[in-house]
Amino acid sequence: MSKFLIVGLGNIGDEYAETRHNIGFKIVDTIAKEANSTFSADRYASVAQLKHKGKNLILIKPNTYMNLSGKAVNYWLQAEKINPENVMVLVDELALPFGKIRIGPKGSDGGHNGLKSIQETLNTNVYPRLRFGIGNEFSRGSQVNYVLDKWSDEELKTLDARIKIAADAVKAFAFIGLQRCMNEYNNK
């Protein structure tokens, strides 16, 4: 049976829980909740496991802080003997409008410390990722404050629906493969 590692990027701690930078955590939380699976503390991450249409999904939320995410990803890849093409990293993306998702097989870190850590640790930028748009409605020099800020009231109106689409895309990735998943979800 195929195994997939689904990595939701975010920062641990209550002060970060509802921030834009923690969208990866929110998406894996939604996937786990829909499957009645719960996270438990484990090595370098909180981990939940579930089955979806005959596929094993291992969901992780690294507890290493964003800039050391690669350590958790590498550990769980090795521990579960998962191929990098069966990994999907869920990450916030400033270059996309709020709620838009973009799925791809590889890419640069785009200045994102979590992706930078993963690429340095795995020594490759070739691994599937789902980028969730958080928009770029901030003034010059306040990018860090923007990503670590809470969602606006306007964003909160549709956030759960957008997270649900992202969660469905992750499950589709495991079931129908990356290419079909990209075709189906990249314009939603």
N, C-alpha and C positions, 0 to 999 in steps of 0.2 A: 504494500500500500504506500502511495506517495506521501511524503511529508513536506510541509511547507512551513517556513519560518516567517511570521508576520511581525515586523518590528514597528511599533508605534513610538515615534520620537517625542520627547517632552522632558520637562524638568520635574524632579520629585519635590514634594513640599506643598502644603496647602496654599501658600502664597502664589503658586504658579498654576493651580488647578484649573482655573477658568480663563487662562490667557490664550492668546492666539498661538503662541509658540508650542502649546500643548495639544494641538489638534490631533497629532498622532496617537496620543494616549486616549483621547475621546473616541477616535474611530475604533481602536481595538477594544475599548470598554463596551462599545455598542455591539461589536461582533460577539464578544463573550456573553453579554447579557441576553442577546437573541438566542443563544445556544444553551442558556442556563448554566454557563461555565463561570467559575470564579477565579480570580487571580490569587496566587499565594507567593510569598517572598521566597526567592531562590537565589542562586549564585548570579550576581551582577544584574538581576532583573526580577520584576514580578512576572509570573508566568501563568498562563491559562492554556489548557489544551482542549480541543474539541474535534469532532468529526463533522465534515460537511460533504454530503454526497460521495462517501467513500474515500475522502481525502482527510489526512490528519493535519490539522492546523495547530501550530504552536505559536501562541501570541506572547510577545514579550514587551514589557515597558522597562527599558534600562533604568537602573537606579544609580547610574554612574555620573549623572549630570550629562547634559547635551554634548559637551566637548570631549567626552570619553566614551561615547556610545559604541564606538568600534570594538571596545573590549568585550562588551556584552554580546554584540552580534557575533564576533569571532568565537567566543566561548560556546554559544548555543548552536552555531553551525557545526562545530567540532563534536560537541556532546551528543547531538541528535543525528550526526552524519547526514547533513542536508547539503545538497549542491547549491552554489550561489544563484543559479537560475531559478531555484525554488524559494528564493527570499523576496519579500517585498517590504520596502521601507516606506513608511507613511510620514510625510513631512509637511510643514507649513511652507507656503511659497508667496513671497512678496510680489513677484512678477505676474501673478495671475489675479484676475478680479475675484472678489470675495465669493467663495462657494464653488468656483470652477475647479474641476479636477483634471489633471493631466497625468497619464500613465505612460511610462516609457521603460525601455530595457537598460538604459545607461544615461550618463550625463555628468556634467561638472557638479561640483559642490555648490556653485552659485554663491559662495560666501557663507553657506550654512555650516556652522560648527559641527553639528551632528553628522552631516554627510561627509564633511572633511575628515572627521575621526574614522568613520567607517571605511572611506577610501584609503586612508593611510594604513589602517590596520589590515585590511584585506588585500592591499596593494593592487586594487583595480577599481574602476568606476563603472564596471559592467555588472550591474545587478538591478533587477526591476525596482521601480519606485513609483509611488503615487504621491503627487504633489497636490496639496489642497490650497487653493487660493485664499489668501488673507487680505489681498489688496495692498495698496501702498499710499494710504491716505494720511501721510505724515509730512511734517515740514522737514526741511534739510537739517540733518544732524540729530534727528530724534527717532531714528529707525529702531534702536534698541528699546526705547520706551514703548514704541508702537507694538513690537512683537511681544513684549512682556506685559502689555496692557490687557485688560479684560475686553470682551466683545462689546460692541456698541449695542444699544437697544434695537436699532434697525437690523443689525446682523443677527441678533438673537431671535428675531421673528422667523427666520428661515434656517437657522443653523442646524437644528435637529434633522430637518428634511435633507439638507445637504450632506450631513454626516451619514445618514442612512444610505444615500446613493453611493458614497465612498465605501461604506461597509459592504454593500452589495457588490461593488466592483472588486473588492479584495476576494470575496468568496468566488466570484466569477473567474478571477485569475487562477485560483487553485483548481477550479472545475473545468474550464474551457481553454485555459492557456493564455499566455500573455498577448499574443497577436489579436485573437478574437476579443479579449477583454478590452484592449486598446480601441478596437473598432467600435465596440458597443458603448463604451463609457467616456471616451475623450471629448465628446461634444455635448454631454449632459450638463 
